[in-house]
Amino acid sequence: MKNEDILLIGDGEFAEIAYEYFTYDSPYRVVAFAVEKEYLKKDTLYDLPIIPFEEIEQYYAPAQYKVFVAINSTKLNRPRTRLYHEVKNKGYEVVSYISSKAFVWPNVTIGENTFIFEHNVLQHHARVGNNVIMWSGNHIGHRSVIKDNCFITSQVVIAGRCEIGESCFLGVNSTLNDSIKIAKDCLISSGAVVNKHTKEGFIYSGNPAKENKITSYRYYGIAAEPYINH
């Protein structure tokens, strides 16, 4: 039964995917999409209205509707992080989605605005922060921690007692050995095997993974600190 109404922030590919997952595998009913005015190019999606993000309170009151920010990993998750904090500041409760086909041990903790696709395995006492996207088929080992604003692609193996810092991106088929610490703002390339702790704001690739000369900040053209407006 659909007993709660939500808005999706975004109208791109991930927003379309999120709409389908919330519609067919959650208690939430999507009632509208919202996009910032400068990116507002169409009026409807899935026969639902697309409204200006700046005016969402005028259409859907925070007391009655909840929100999910369905933005991808663009610019090391910065736009999704910014919009997540903006909807919080507007007074909305932000929901998460956990696939019915994911395996999540009962003592795992998961934050808000987090989206966990099918066939993820989250083991004993793993912790996932706010605003995290975990695509399909990842393994999160016991007592590992994924901090806020991360994007984990697919078939990533994170062994036990690892720590992923804020705003990281882990590419397809990357692997972290036991007790590895990934500093914030790192990009771990597809297929990388990380067997040593990383430094903040760098790109790592290869087996074993090595630090690239170019930083993630330069690669994405972003500042070191993400937008946060408490």
DRENDO-1510 file (C-alpha; in Angstrom, 1 decimal, always signed):
<recs>
REC; n; res; u; v; w
REC; 1; MET; +0.0; +0.0; +0.0 .
REC; 2; LYS; +1.2; +3.5; -0.9 .
REC; 3; ASN; +0.8; +5.5; +2.3 .
REC; 4; GLU; +3.3; +8.4; +1.9 .
REC; 5; ASP; +3.8; +10.9; -0.9 .
REC; 6; ILE; +7.2; +12.1; -2.0 .
REC; 7; LEU; +8.8; +14.5; -4.5 .
REC; 8; LEU; +11.8; +13.6; -6.5 .
REC; 9; ILE; +14.4; +16.3; -7.0 .
REC; 10; GLY; +15.8; +15.9; -10.6 .
REC; 11; ASP; +14.4; +14.8; -13.9 .
REC; 12; GLY; +17.4; +13.0; -15.4 .
REC; 13; GLU; +18.2; +9.3; -15.8 .
REC; 14; PHE; +18.6; +8.6; -12.1 .
REC; 15; ALA; +15.4; +10.4; -11.3 .
REC; 16; GLU; +13.6; +8.2; -13.9 .
REC; 17; ILE; +15.2; +5.1; -12.3 .
REC; 18; ALA; +14.3; +6.3; -8.8 .
REC; 19; TYR; +10.7; +6.8; -9.9 .
REC; 20; GLU; +10.4; +3.2; -11.0 .
REC; 21; TYR; +12.0; +1.8; -7.9 .
REC; 22; PHE; +10.0; +3.9; -5.5 .
REC; 23; THR; +6.8; +3.1; -7.5 .
REC; 24; TYR; +7.2; -0.7; -7.7 .
REC; 25; ASP; +9.2; -1.5; -4.6 .
REC; 26; SER; +8.5; +0.9; -1.8 .
REC; 27; PRO; +5.6; +2.3; +0.3 .
REC; 28; TYR; +6.1; +5.7; -1.3 .
REC; 29; ARG; +4.1; +7.3; -4.1 .
REC; 30; VAL; +5.9; +9.8; -6.3 .
REC; 31; VAL; +3.7; +12.8; -6.9 .
REC; 32; ALA; +6.0; +15.2; -8.7 .
REC; 33; PHE; +9.5; +16.1; -9.8 .
REC; 34; ALA; +11.4; +19.3; -9.1 .
REC; 35; VAL; +14.2; +20.9; -11.0 .
REC; 36; GLU; +16.1; +24.2; -10.6 .
REC; 37; LYS; +14.7; +26.8; -12.9 .
REC; 38; GLU; +17.8; +27.1; -15.1 .
REC; 39; TYR; +17.6; +23.4; -15.9 .
REC; 40; LEU; +13.8; +23.2; -16.3 .
REC; 41; LYS; +13.2; +22.1; -19.9 .
REC; 42; LYS; +10.0; +20.2; -19.8 .
REC; 43; ASP; +6.7; +20.2; -18.0 .
REC; 44; THR; +6.0; +16.5; -17.2 .
REC; 45; LEU; +7.7; +13.2; -16.6 .
REC; 46; TYR; +5.8; +9.9; -16.3 .
REC; 47; ASP; +2.7; +12.1; -16.6 .
REC; 48; LEU; +3.6; +13.9; -13.4 .
REC; 49; PRO; +4.4; +17.6; -13.1 .
REC; 50; ILE; +7.9; +19.0; -13.1 .
REC; 51; ILE; +8.0; +22.1; -10.9 .
REC; 52; PRO; +10.7; +24.7; -10.2 .
REC; 53; PHE; +12.8; +23.6; -7.2 .
REC; 54; GLU; +12.9; +27.1; -5.9 .
REC; 55; GLU; +9.1; +27.1; -5.5 .
REC; 56; ILE; +8.4; +23.6; -4.2 .
REC; 57; GLU; +7.0; +24.8; -0.9 .
REC; 58; GLN; +4.3; +26.7; -2.8 .
REC; 59; TYR; +3.1; +23.5; -4.4 .
REC; 60; TYR; +3.8; +20.8; -1.8 .
REC; 61; ALA; +4.0; +21.7; +1.9 .
REC; 62; PRO; +6.9; +20.2; +3.9 .
REC; 63; ALA; +4.4; +19.1; +6.6 .
REC; 64; GLN; +2.6; +16.8; +4.1 .
REC; 65; TYR; +5.3; +15.6; +1.6 .
REC; 66; LYS; +8.7; +14.1; +1.8 .
REC; 67; VAL; +11.6; +14.3; -0.6 .
REC; 68; PHE; +14.3; +12.2; -2.3 .
REC; 69; VAL; +17.1; +14.0; -4.1 .
REC; 70; ALA; +17.7; +11.9; -7.3 .
REC; 71; ILE; +20.9; +13.4; -8.7 .
REC; 72; ASN; +23.8; +11.3; -9.9 .
REC; 73; SER; +27.6; +11.6; -9.1 .
REC; 74; THR; +28.2; +14.7; -11.2 .
REC; 75; LYS; +31.2; +16.8; -9.9 .
REC; 76; LEU; +32.0; +14.3; -7.2 .
REC; 77; ASN; +28.5; +14.4; -5.8 .
REC; 78; ARG; +28.5; +18.2; -5.2 .
REC; 79; PRO; +25.2; +19.1; -6.8 .
REC; 80; ARG; +23.4; +16.3; -5.0 .
REC; 81; THR; +24.9; +17.3; -1.7 .
REC; 82; ARG; +23.9; +20.9; -2.2 .
REC; 83; LEU; +20.3; +20.1; -3.1 .
REC; 84; TYR; +20.1; +17.6; -0.2 .
REC; 85; HIS; +21.0; +20.4; +2.3 .
REC; 86; GLU; +18.7; +22.9; +0.6 .
REC; 87; VAL; +15.6; +20.6; +0.9 .
REC; 88; LYS; +16.6; +20.0; +4.6 .
REC; 89; ASN; +16.7; +23.8; +5.1 .
REC; 90; LYS; +13.3; +24.1; +3.5 .
REC; 91; GLY; +11.9; +21.8; +6.2 .
REC; 92; TYR; +11.4; +18.6; +4.3 .
REC; 93; GLU; +11.9; +15.1; +5.7 .
REC; 94; VAL; +14.2; +13.2; +3.3 .
REC; 95; VAL; +13.6; +9.5; +2.7 .
REC; 96; SER; +15.8; +6.6; +1.7 .
REC; 97; TYR; +15.2; +3.6; -0.6 .
REC; 98; ILE; +16.5; +0.1; +0.2 .
REC; 99; SER; +15.7; -2.6; -2.4 .
REC; 100; SER; +13.7; -5.5; -1.2 .
REC; 101; LYS; +16.4; -7.6; -3.0 .
REC; 102; ALA; +19.3; -6.2; -1.0 .
REC; 103; PHE; +20.7; -8.1; +2.0 .
REC; 104; VAL; +21.0; -5.8; +4.9 .
REC; 105; TRP; +21.9; -7.3; +8.3 .
REC; 106; PRO; +19.5; -6.1; +11.1 .
REC; 107; ASN; +22.3; -4.1; +13.0 .
REC; 108; VAL; +23.3; -2.1; +9.9 .
REC; 109; THR; +22.5; +1.6; +10.1 .
REC; 110; ILE; +21.6; +3.7; +7.0 .
REC; 111; GLY; +21.1; +7.4; +6.8 .
REC; 112; GLU; +18.6; +9.5; +4.8 .
REC; 113; ASN; +18.6; +10.3; +1.1 .
REC; 114; THR; +20.4; +7.1; +0.6 .
REC; 115; PHE; +19.5; +4.7; -2.3 .
REC; 116; ILE; +20.5; +1.1; -2.2 .
REC; 117; PHE; +19.9; -1.0; -5.3 .
REC; 118; GLU; +19.3; -4.7; -5.6 .
REC; 119; HIS; +21.9; -7.4; -4.6 .
REC; 120; ASN; +23.9; -5.2; -2.3 .
REC; 121; VAL; +25.2; -7.1; +0.7 .
REC; 122; LEU; +25.6; -5.1; +3.9 .
REC; 123; GLN; +27.1; -7.2; +6.7 .
REC; 124; HIS; +27.3; -7.1; +10.5 .
REC; 125; HIS; +27.4; -3.6; +11.9 .
REC; 126; ALA; +28.1; -1.8; +8.6 .
REC; 127; ARG; +27.2; +1.9; +8.6 .
REC; 128; VAL; +26.1; +4.0; +5.7 .
REC; 129; GLY; +25.7; +7.7; +6.0 .
REC; 130; ASN; +23.4; +10.3; +4.5 .
REC; 131; ASN; +23.1; +11.0; +0.8 .
REC; 132; VAL; +24.8; +7.8; -0.4 .
REC; 133; ILE; +24.1; +6.0; -3.7 .
REC; 134; MET; +24.9; +2.3; -3.9 .
REC; 135; TRP; +24.3; +0.8; -7.3 .
REC; 136; SER; +23.7; -2.9; -7.7 .
REC; 137; GLY; +25.8; -5.8; -6.6 .
REC; 138; ASN; +28.2; -4.4; -4.0 .
REC; 139; HIS; +29.7; -6.1; -1.0 .
REC; 140; ILE; +30.1; -4.0; +2.2 .
REC; 141; GLY; +32.0; -6.0; +4.8 .
REC; 142; HIS; +31.4; -6.2; +8.5 .
REC; 143; ARG; +31.9; -2.9; +10.5 .
REC; 144; SER; +32.8; -1.0; +7.4 .
REC; 145; VAL; +31.7; +2.7; +7.3 .
REC; 146; ILE; +30.6; +4.7; +4.2 .
REC; 147; LYS; +30.4; +8.3; +5.1 .
REC; 148; ASP; +28.0; +11.0; +3.7 .
REC; 149; ASN; +27.6; +12.0; +0.0 .
REC; 150; CYS; +29.4; +9.0; -1.5 .
REC; 151; PHE; +28.6; +7.2; -4.8 .
REC; 152; ILE; +29.4; +3.4; -5.0 .
REC; 153; THR; +28.9; +2.1; -8.5 .
REC; 154; SER; +28.5; -1.7; -9.1 .
REC; 155; GLN; +30.3; -4.9; -8.1 .
REC; 156; VAL; +32.5; -3.0; -5.6 .
REC; 157; VAL; +34.0; -5.1; -2.8 .
REC; 158; ILE; +34.7; -3.3; +0.4 .
REC; 159; ALA; +36.2; -5.7; +2.9 .
REC; 160; GLY; +35.7; -5.6; +6.7 .
REC; 161; ARG; +36.4; -2.6; +8.9 .
REC; 162; CYS; +37.1; -0.2; +6.0 .
REC; 163; GLU; +36.2; +3.5; +6.1 .
REC; 164; ILE; +35.1; +5.5; +3.1 .
REC; 165; GLY; +35.4; +9.3; +3.6 .
REC; 166; GLU; +32.9; +11.9; +2.6 .
REC; 167; SER; +32.1; +12.6; -1.1 .
REC; 168; CYS; +34.0; +9.7; -2.6 .
REC; 169; PHE; +33.3; +7.9; -5.9 .
REC; 170; LEU; +34.2; +4.2; -6.2 .
REC; 171; GLY; +34.3; +2.8; -9.7 .
REC; 172; VAL; +33.0; -0.5; -11.1 .
REC; 173; ASN; +34.8; -3.6; -9.8 .
REC; 174; SER; +37.1; -1.7; -7.5 .
REC; 175; THR; +38.2; -3.6; -4.4 .
REC; 176; LEU; +39.3; -2.5; -0.9 .
REC; 177; ASN; +41.3; -4.8; +1.3 .
REC; 178; ASP; +40.5; -5.2; +5.0 .
REC; 179; SER; +40.7; -2.1; +7.2 .
REC; 180; ILE; +41.5; +0.4; +4.4 .
REC; 181; LYS; +40.7; +4.1; +4.9 .
REC; 182; ILE; +39.7; +6.1; +1.9 .
REC; 183; ALA; +40.1; +9.8; +2.6 .
REC; 184; LYS; +37.4; +12.2; +1.6 .
REC; 185; ASP; +36.9; +13.4; -2.0 .
REC; 186; CYS; +38.8; +10.4; -3.6 .
REC; 187; LEU; +38.0; +8.9; -6.9 .
REC; 188; ILE; +38.8; +5.1; -7.0 .
REC; 189; SER; +38.9; +4.1; -10.6 .
REC; 190; SER; +37.2; +1.0; -12.1 .
REC; 191; GLY; +39.1; -2.2; -11.3 .
REC; 192; ALA; +41.4; -0.6; -8.8 .
REC; 193; VAL; +42.7; -2.7; -5.9 .
REC; 194; VAL; +43.3; -0.6; -2.9 .
REC; 195; ASN; +45.7; -2.1; -0.3 .
REC; 196; LYS; +46.9; +1.1; +1.4 .
REC; 197; HIS; +45.2; +4.1; +2.9 .
REC; 198; THR; +44.6; +7.0; +0.5 .
REC; 199; LYS; +45.2; +10.8; +0.7 .
REC; 200; GLU; +42.4; +13.3; +0.5 .
REC; 201; GLY; +41.3; +14.5; -2.9 .
REC; 202; PHE; +43.3; +12.1; -5.2 .
REC; 203; ILE; +42.5; +9.6; -7.9 .
REC; 204; TYR; +43.7; +6.1; -7.5 .
REC; 205; SER; +43.9; +3.4; -10.2 .
REC; 206; GLY; +45.6; +0.1; -11.0 .
REC; 207; ASN; +46.4; -3.1; -9.1 .
REC; 208; PRO; +47.8; -2.3; -6.6 .
REC; 209; ALA; +46.1; +1.1; -6.8 .
REC; 210; LYS; +48.5; +4.1; -7.1 .
REC; 211; GLU; +47.9; +7.8; -6.7 .
REC; 212; ASN; +47.5; +9.7; -9.9 .
REC; 213; LYS; +49.3; +13.0; -10.4 .
REC; 214; ILE; +46.1; +14.9; -11.0 .
REC; 215; THR; +43.8; +15.5; -8.0 .
REC; 216; SER; +40.1; +14.8; -8.0 .
REC; 217; TYR; +39.5; +18.6; -7.6 .
REC; 218; ARG; +41.3; +19.4; -10.7 .
REC; 219; TYR; +39.7; +16.5; -12.6 .
REC; 220; TYR; +36.2; +17.6; -11.7 .
REC; 221; GLY; +36.9; +21.4; -11.7 .
REC; 222; ILE; +35.6; +21.8; -8.1 .
REC; 223; ALA; +36.7; +23.3; -4.8 .
REC; 224; ALA; +38.0; +21.2; -2.0 .
REC; 225; GLU; +35.0; +21.8; +0.2 .
REC; 226; PRO; +31.4; +20.8; -0.9 .
REC; 227; TYR; +28.4; +23.1; -0.5 .
REC; 228; ILE; +27.0; +22.7; +3.0 .
REC; 229; ASN; +24.5; +25.2; +4.4 .
REC; 230; HIS; +23.4; +24.2; +7.9 .
</recs>
